[in-house]
Amino acid sequence: MKIAVTGAFSYTGKYITQRLLARGDEVITLTGHPDNPNPFGGRVRAYPFDFENPEKLAETLADVEILFNTYWVRFSHGDNTHHLALRNTKRLIQAAEQAGVKRIVHTSITNPSLDSDLPYFRGKAELEEAIKNSSLGYAILRPTVLFGTEDILVNNIAWFLRNFPVFGLLGDGRYSLQPIFVEDYADLAVEMSGRDSNIITDAVGPDIFTFEEMVRVIAEEIGRPARLTALPPRLALFFTQIIGKLVGDVILTQEEVEGLMRGLLVSSAPPLGTTHLKDWLRENKSHVGVQYASELKKHY
């Protein structure tokens, strides 16, 4: 069948696309960077996001049966804001309806809420409502933190451990998170695309760590000492802003601190991922955190 994947050259979308191609599907991608290197060669045609031209966007989705949507922004930066990402995604949903797309597999977030004061979580909740009110069949998957070869969080924690004598925790580090391996997530997304019913489910891995525990696991597996110190969250955020200027990136935002410390990145649902972070780190310890991974360079 013909399938569209947003961001097939990026992170989550790349692993989803690999699986679709392996089973013989025709795949196109919508991307904000159509001139980026195409890891799939001629097997995946790239089209720009035509959010300002909804008719063109619908034409691009002509004959597509399933749309995998991973488009969003991690934080507002310059013209790329959560408000704009929300508007754009609603236009994408409407274009998919107009084009006759049968089903959308949408990447949301754990614990979204229309009442949230955090734009990321509130925006994701608004998009879930837009999808539920559309004519599309849907599978809405709610992951927490994704880890894998190109991830940001785990890699950059390892980078800090490799390059600084002390690692500063946000507060006491006792708040929890439940990461999922990106390839487990891709397997789940592709499997959910083939179901007939509408689905909303958390998509989390088998490990629940406190943040301190996760940092210690990373340190142990890459062979670095875990010299941790608890810092007031505002002070820790201030230090990341200073280092961010040195590496030319936004390392952490106040909203991300709030979401993490409120326990929004953990689920009470049974885990659907099976890969343990420790096992993955053991297999990839030689390169995790060797280089800093810049969010701005990747997506902005």
C-alpha positions as CSV (number, residue, x, y, z in Angstrom):
1,M,0.0,0.0,0.0
2,K,1.0,3.6,-0.3
3,I,2.0,5.2,3.0
4,A,3.2,8.6,4.1
5,V,5.6,9.2,7.0
6,T,6.4,12.6,8.3
7,G,10.1,13.0,9.0
8,A,11.3,9.7,7.4
9,F,14.8,11.0,7.2
10,S,14.9,11.9,10.9
11,Y,14.7,9.8,14.0
12,T,11.5,7.9,14.8
13,G,10.2,8.2,11.2
14,K,13.4,6.6,9.9
15,Y,12.8,3.4,11.8
16,I,9.2,3.3,10.9
17,T,10.1,3.7,7.2
18,Q,12.7,0.9,7.4
19,R,10.0,-1.5,8.5
20,L,7.5,-0.3,5.9
21,L,10.0,-0.7,3.1
22,A,11.0,-4.1,4.4
23,R,7.4,-5.4,4.0
24,G,7.1,-4.0,0.5
25,D,5.1,-0.8,1.0
26,E,5.4,2.3,-1.1
27,V,6.5,5.2,1.1
28,I,6.6,8.9,0.6
29,T,7.7,11.4,3.2
30,L,6.7,14.9,4.1
31,T,9.6,16.9,5.6
32,G,10.7,20.4,6.5
33,H,14.1,19.5,5.1
34,P,13.4,17.9,1.6
35,D,17.0,18.6,0.5
36,N,18.6,16.6,3.4
37,P,20.4,13.4,2.5
38,N,18.0,10.6,1.7
39,P,19.1,7.4,3.5
40,F,16.6,5.4,1.4
41,G,17.7,6.7,-2.0
42,G,15.0,6.4,-4.7
43,R,12.8,4.2,-2.6
44,V,11.3,7.1,-0.7
45,R,10.2,10.3,-2.4
46,A,10.4,13.5,-0.4
47,Y,7.8,16.3,-0.4
48,P,8.0,19.6,1.5
49,F,5.4,20.4,4.2
50,D,3.0,22.7,2.4
51,F,1.3,23.9,5.5
52,E,0.6,27.3,3.9
53,N,-1.1,25.6,0.9
54,P,-3.5,23.0,2.3
55,E,-4.7,22.0,-1.2
56,K,-1.2,21.2,-2.2
57,L,-0.7,19.2,1.0
58,A,-3.8,17.2,0.2
59,E,-2.6,16.6,-3.3
60,T,0.7,15.2,-1.9
61,L,-1.4,12.7,0.2
62,A,-3.4,11.5,-2.8
63,D,-3.8,7.7,-2.8
64,V,-2.1,7.4,0.6
65,E,-3.9,4.8,2.8
66,I,-2.0,5.3,6.1
67,L,-0.3,8.4,7.5
68,F,2.4,8.1,10.2
69,N,2.8,11.4,11.9
70,T,5.9,12.2,14.0
71,Y,5.9,16.0,13.3
72,W,6.2,18.3,16.3
73,V,8.7,20.6,17.9
74,R,10.4,19.8,21.2
75,F,10.5,23.5,22.3
76,S,9.6,26.8,20.9
77,H,12.5,28.5,19.2
78,G,12.4,31.5,16.8
79,D,9.5,31.0,14.4
80,N,9.2,27.3,15.3
81,T,6.7,27.5,18.2
82,H,4.3,25.0,19.8
83,H,1.5,27.2,18.6
84,L,2.6,26.9,15.0
85,A,3.3,23.2,15.2
86,L,-0.3,22.8,16.6
87,R,-1.8,24.8,13.7
88,N,0.3,22.9,11.1
89,T,-0.6,19.5,12.5
90,K,-4.3,20.3,12.4
91,R,-3.8,21.3,8.7
92,L,-2.1,18.0,8.1
93,I,-5.0,16.2,9.6
94,Q,-7.5,18.1,7.5
95,A,-5.4,17.5,4.4
96,A,-5.4,13.8,5.2
97,E,-9.2,13.8,5.5
98,Q,-9.5,15.7,2.2
99,A,-7.2,13.2,0.4
100,G,-9.1,10.2,1.7
101,V,-6.4,8.8,4.0
102,K,-7.9,5.9,5.9
103,R,-5.8,5.8,9.1
104,I,-3.4,7.9,11.0
105,V,-0.8,6.6,13.4
106,H,0.1,9.6,15.6
107,T,2.9,10.2,18.0
108,S,1.6,11.9,21.1
109,I,3.1,12.0,24.7
110,T,2.3,10.4,28.0
111,N,-0.1,12.3,30.2
112,P,-1.3,14.9,27.8
113,S,-3.9,17.3,29.2
114,L,-6.1,20.1,27.8
115,D,-5.8,21.7,31.3
116,S,-2.0,21.6,31.4
117,D,0.0,24.8,31.8
118,L,2.8,23.2,29.8
119,P,2.4,24.0,26.0
120,Y,3.9,20.7,24.9
121,F,1.5,18.5,26.9
122,R,-1.5,20.8,26.2
123,G,-0.7,20.9,22.5
124,K,-0.5,17.1,22.3
125,A,-3.9,16.8,24.0
126,E,-5.4,19.3,21.5
127,L,-4.1,17.2,18.6
128,E,-5.6,14.0,20.1
129,E,-8.9,15.7,20.2
130,A,-8.6,16.9,16.6
131,I,-7.8,13.4,15.5
132,K,-10.7,11.9,17.4
133,N,-13.1,14.4,15.9
134,S,-11.8,13.8,12.4
135,S,-13.0,11.2,9.8
136,L,-9.7,9.3,10.1
137,G,-9.3,5.9,11.8
138,Y,-6.5,6.3,14.3
139,A,-3.9,4.8,16.6
140,I,-2.6,7.4,19.0
141,L,0.6,6.3,20.7
142,R,1.9,8.0,23.8
143,P,5.6,7.5,24.3
144,T,7.8,9.1,27.0
145,V,11.5,9.5,26.2
146,L,12.8,7.6,23.2
147,F,16.4,6.2,23.3
148,G,18.5,4.9,20.4
149,T,21.4,5.7,18.2
150,E,20.3,9.2,17.3
151,D,18.6,10.2,20.6
152,I,19.3,13.4,22.4
153,L,18.7,12.8,26.1
154,V,20.6,9.6,26.9
155,N,23.4,10.6,24.5
156,N,23.9,14.0,26.1
157,I,23.8,12.7,29.6
158,A,26.6,10.4,28.6
159,W,28.4,13.4,26.9
160,F,28.2,15.3,30.2
161,L,29.5,12.3,32.2
162,R,32.4,12.0,29.7
163,N,33.4,15.6,29.7
164,F,32.7,17.1,33.2
165,P,34.0,16.0,36.6
166,V,30.6,16.4,38.3
167,F,27.0,15.8,37.0
168,G,24.4,18.2,38.4
169,L,21.0,16.7,39.1
170,L,17.8,18.7,38.9
171,G,16.8,18.7,42.6
172,D,17.0,15.4,44.3
173,G,16.7,13.3,41.1
174,R,14.0,11.1,42.6
175,Y,11.4,11.8,39.9
176,S,10.7,9.0,37.5
177,L,10.8,8.4,33.8
178,Q,10.2,5.3,31.6
179,P,12.1,5.4,28.3
180,I,11.3,3.2,25.3
181,F,13.7,2.0,22.7
182,V,13.0,3.7,19.3
183,E,13.0,0.5,17.4
184,D,10.5,-1.0,19.8
185,Y,8.4,2.1,19.2
186,A,8.7,1.7,15.5
187,D,7.6,-1.9,15.6
188,L,4.6,-0.9,17.7
189,A,3.6,1.9,15.4
190,V,3.7,-0.3,12.3
191,E,1.7,-3.1,14.1
192,M,-0.9,-0.6,15.3
193,S,-1.3,0.7,11.7
194,G,-2.8,-2.6,10.7
195,R,-5.5,-2.8,13.2
196,D,-9.1,-1.8,12.4
197,S,-10.2,-0.3,15.7
198,N,-9.4,3.2,17.0
199,I,-6.6,3.0,19.7
200,I,-5.1,5.3,22.3
201,T,-2.3,3.7,24.3
202,D,0.8,4.6,26.2
203,A,4.0,3.3,24.6
204,V,6.6,2.8,27.2
205,G,9.5,0.5,27.9
206,P,10.1,-2.1,30.7
207,D,12.3,0.1,32.9
208,I,11.1,2.8,35.3
209,F,14.0,4.7,36.7
210,T,14.4,7.7,38.9
211,F,16.4,10.3,37.1
212,E,19.3,9.7,39.4
213,E,19.1,5.9,38.8
214,M,19.2,6.4,35.0
215,V,22.2,8.7,35.2
216,R,24.0,6.1,37.3
217,V,23.1,3.3,34.8
218,I,24.5,5.4,31.9
219,A,27.7,6.2,33.9
220,E,28.2,2.5,34.8
221,E,27.7,1.2,31.2
222,I,30.0,3.8,29.6
223,G,32.7,3.3,32.3
224,R,32.6,6.8,33.8
225,P,32.5,7.7,37.4
226,A,29.0,9.0,38.5
227,R,29.9,12.0,40.6
228,L,26.5,13.4,41.2
229,T,25.4,16.5,43.1
230,A,21.9,17.8,43.8
231,L,21.3,21.3,42.6
232,P,18.2,23.5,42.9
233,P,16.4,23.1,39.6
234,R,16.8,26.8,38.7
235,L,20.5,26.7,39.3
236,A,20.9,23.4,37.2
237,L,18.9,25.0,34.4
238,F,21.1,28.1,34.6
239,F,24.2,26.0,34.2
240,T,22.7,24.1,31.2
241,Q,22.0,27.5,29.6
242,I,25.6,28.5,29.9
243,I,26.9,25.2,28.5
244,G,24.2,25.5,25.8
245,K,25.7,28.8,24.6
246,L,29.1,27.1,24.3
247,V,27.7,24.2,22.2
248,G,25.2,26.3,20.3
249,D,22.1,24.5,21.5
250,V,19.2,24.5,23.9
251,I,20.0,21.7,26.3
252,L,17.0,21.9,28.5
253,T,14.0,24.2,29.0
254,Q,11.9,25.2,32.0
255,E,8.9,23.3,30.6
256,E,11.0,20.1,30.2
257,V,12.1,20.5,33.8
258,E,8.5,20.8,35.0
259,G,7.3,17.8,32.9
260,L,10.1,15.6,34.2
261,M,9.8,16.6,37.9
262,R,6.0,16.3,37.8
263,G,6.3,12.6,36.8
264,L,4.7,13.1,33.4
265,L,7.2,10.8,31.7
266,V,6.1,7.6,33.3
267,S,3.0,5.4,32.8
268,S,0.8,3.2,34.9
269,A,0.0,1.1,31.8
270,P,1.8,-2.2,31.0
271,P,5.0,-1.7,29.0
272,L,4.7,-2.4,25.3
273,G,8.5,-2.1,24.7
274,T,10.8,-4.9,25.6
275,T,14.4,-3.5,25.3
276,H,16.1,-2.6,28.5
277,L,18.2,0.6,28.5
278,K,21.0,-1.1,30.3
279,D,21.3,-3.8,27.6
280,W,21.3,-1.3,24.8
281,L,23.9,0.8,26.5
282,R,26.1,-2.2,27.0
283,E,26.0,-2.9,23.2
284,N,26.5,0.7,22.2
285,K,28.8,2.1,25.0
286,S,31.7,2.8,22.6
287,H,29.9,5.6,20.9
288,V,27.1,6.9,23.2
289,G,28.0,10.4,24.4
290,V,31.3,10.6,22.4
291,Q,29.8,13.6,20.5
292,Y,27.3,16.1,21.6
293,A,23.9,15.8,19.9
294,S,22.4,19.2,19.0
295,E,18.7,19.6,18.8
296,L,19.0,22.9,17.0
297,K,21.3,21.5,14.3
298,K,19.0,18.5,13.8
299,H,15.6,20.2,13.7
300,Y,15.9,24.0,13.6
